């Protein structure tokens, strides 16, 4: 069965200062996400499902979705603040403005994803090799499989000079994930890589394997994610900021014995649209790839 690509594109872009998911960075109005979907399609992903906010639907269709839908099977779903919540939970969460996080986003797409699927962020560049790795893994899964996968990146290949980044640091043994821990503020301090934690700063080597939210799941993962979400929301329903992170939910599958997570690696260097200063870097990197012939001048047939 051909796998599906699930794209988390409902973020607020608070650090970027705009709707980075649909900001133009290519020669012909392409977004960074165009290049990721293009790589996925070339690598064997048959369908793409976008998770977006209702308020960006019109711009999303005009600036990205319609051209992709002309070239491959594509659809989208909405992540809203009240999705998956009971009326009582909606009342208790009345002061919350911040989205509930990436586990919540994935669960908003559960009704339209029935095949093995990969998950990516809309504002990160992953590299074609990584898509090919997960496409091969997911295409080989048997029905009911609990053998999931992810692609890990070297931490110092994924840092931004413009500010801190969120990365989940991975503990790996014999090619399989043992656990992951989300670090929400990793940045440079001089020549040091530092994770700023509530309990104090942690100096890192920069060579740690980290998650870039690039996972491949069998549909059996949805059951685990629902349990994880239910536990999270019971504990944090009144919180205005705490988010339910996909790396933690994926790690939970492993630590609870609900499945395995094959850990693949790539030496690709990340670039992305975390901060407004990143846009020029992204445009430069993509222009180099177009000039070298890695990408065509125009990605899609209109």
N, C-alpha and C positions, 0 to 999 in steps of 0.2 A: 504494500500500500504506500502510495506517495505521501510524504509528510506535509504538514501545514506549517506555515510561519505565522506566529502570533506576535504582533508588534504592540508594545506598550507606548501609546502616544497621547496619553491624557494628562501628562504633567503640566504643572502651572508655569514652569520656566521662570521662577522668581529670581534666581541668580543670573539668568541670561537677560532678563528684562523684556521678554516678548515670547511669541509662539514659535519657539525654535524648531519644532517638528516640521513646520512648513516654510521655514525661511530659505530663500534661494541661495545656493552656493555654487551651482553649476553654470556652464556656459549658456544653457538654454532654459534657465529657470528651475533646474533640478534641485531638489533638497538633498541633504545628506542621506535621508531615508530612501530616496530613489535608488541610490547606489547599493545600499544593503539589500533591498528587495530584488534588484537586478542580479546581484551575486547569488542570492538564495534561489531565484528562478533558474539561473544557469546551472546551479548545483543539484537540482532535482526536487525542489519544493514546488508543489503543484498549485497550492492555494495560499493566499495571505489574508489574515484577519487582523484588522486594526482595532485597537481599543482607544476611543477618543472621548472628549467631552462634547456634550450637545452644543455648547456655545461656539465651538470652532467648526461645526459641521460644514457650513457653507464655504468658508475659506479652505478647509481641508479638501473638499471635493474639487474646487476650482484649481487649487495649486498643487495637488498631488494625486488624489484618489482616482479621478476620472481617467487620467492617462495610464495609470497602472492597470485599472480595470479593463482598458482596451487591449491589454497585452497578456493578462493572465487572470485566473479566477480570483476575485477579490471581493471582500465585504468588510463591514465594520459594525461594531457594537459600541454602546455608550457605557462609560463608567460615571455614575452619578454618586453624589454624597450619600444618598439614602438607599442605594442599591444593596440588596442582601440584608437589610436591617428590618426588624419588626417595628410596628408603630411605637411601642414603648422604647425601643432602642433609639429611634429617631428623636423622640422627645428628650431622652437623656443626653444625646449628642448634639443638642440644639445650638450650643456655642461653637461647635467645631467648624472651621473653614478649610483646614488642610485636608487633602485627599487621604484616604485610609491606607494607601500603599500598594505595593506591587502584587502581593497575594490577592488582595481585593480586586485588582485589575484583572488578573488572570481568571478569577472565578466569575467575573462579569461576562466572560466569553465561553463559559462551560457549555452552554446550550448549542453553540454553533461549531464546536470543535469535537469531533468524534474519532479522529485518527491521531496517530503519533504526531507530536508537534514540538517545534522549537520556539523559544521565547527570546526576544531581543528588546532593547531600549530603542526608542526612535532617534535618539540624539547621539548615538555612538557608532563609530566605524569599526567593524569587526574583522574584515579581511575575508577574501573568497575561500581561502583554505579552511577556515573554521566552519563555514556553511557546508562545504563538501564533506567534512568530517561528520557533522551531525546528520546530514542527509543520508549518508551511507548507514550510520548507526540506526536511525529511526526506520529506514526502509526495510531493515532486516528483522525488526521486532515481530514476534509472534503475538496473536491476540491475547490479551490478558497479561502480557509481560509486565514485570516490575523492575526491569533493567533500564534505568534512566541514564542520562549522560549529561555532561557539561564540557565546555572548553575553557580551560584556565589560561590566564595571561600572566606574564611576569610583571610584578607591580611597577617597577620603574619604566616599563614600556607603556604604562597607562596613566601617568601623572600629568597634571596640568600646571603650567607655569603661572597661570592666572589666579590660582586659589586652591582650596582644598577639594578633594574628591571623596566619594563614598565607595568603598571596596570591601568585599568580604574575603578575608584571608582564609585559605584552605589548608586543611590537614589531610594529607594523602598518603595511602599505603598500598603498595602492589597494584597501582593503576586504578584504585577506587577511592572515592571521597570518604573520609572518616568523619569530618565535621567542618563547619564553616562558622566564622564569627564576623558579623557586620561591623565595620569601622566607618563611621559616618564623616570623619574629618581627618583625612590624611593629606599632608602637604609638605612642602620643602621648608626647611629652616636652615639657610646656608647650604651646605653640602649634605645635610642630613635629611632623611625621610622620617617624619614624625606623625604618629597617630595621636590625636588629641582626644583623650577619653575623660569622662566625668571623674574617674578615680585618679587621673594624672596622665601625663604624656608618656608614650611608649616609643622608643627609637627603633626603627625597623631597618633591615638591610637594603630594602628595595628589590631584593631577588625573590621575595615570597611569591607563591602562586596565589592569584586572586581571581575571584569571580567578577565577570563583567555583565552579569545577568544574561549570560548566553547558555541556556539550558535546553536539553532535549528530553521530553517526557512521553511515556506511554500514557494513554487516557486514564489508567488506573491512578495516576497522581492526583486527579481531581478529588477522589475520596479523602486522601490524606490532607489535601489543602483545605477541604471543607472542615475537617476536624480541627486543624490548626487555627483556622479563622474563627471558628466557634469559641475556642478557648481564649483566643486573643481578645475578641470583642466583649466577652463576659468580663474580662479583667480590665479592659481599657476603654469602655464605652464612654466614659465622661472625660477622657483625655482630649485635649485640644491639639496635640502635636504628635504623639507616639504613632508610628506607622508599622504596618504588618509587612515585613520584608520577604520577598521571594527567596533570597539565599537562606534565610533562617527556616522557612518552610521546607525548602529542598533538603537542608541539613537534617531537619526533623524526620523526614522519610527514612534517612539512613540510621539515625540514632535510635529511632523507635522500632527498627527492624521491619519496616513496611516496604522496603525495596532497596536496591543497590544503585549507586551513582558512578558509572564509569567516568573516569577523569582523563580526558584528552587534553593535549596542550598545543599551543601555537606560539611561535616567536614573533607574530605580527605586532606591529606597533600601533597602539590605539591613537585615534584623535577624535574629538567630539565637540559638542556645542554646549558645554556647561556654562561658560561665561561669555559675555558679548565680545570680549577680546579674542575668543577662540575662533570667531567667524573667519577672520582673515587667514588664520592658520589652516583651517579646513579647506577654504577655497584654494589656497596655494597647493596643499597636498593633493587635492583632487585634480587640479590643473596639471600637475606633474604626471599623474597616472593617465590622464587623457593624452597628454603629449607623447608618452611612451607607448601608447597603443593598448594599454591595459584595459581602458574603457573606450568605447566609441565616442565620438564627439556628441552625438545624440543617442541617449540610452534607449529610448522607446520609439516605436512606430506610432504615429498619431492617427 
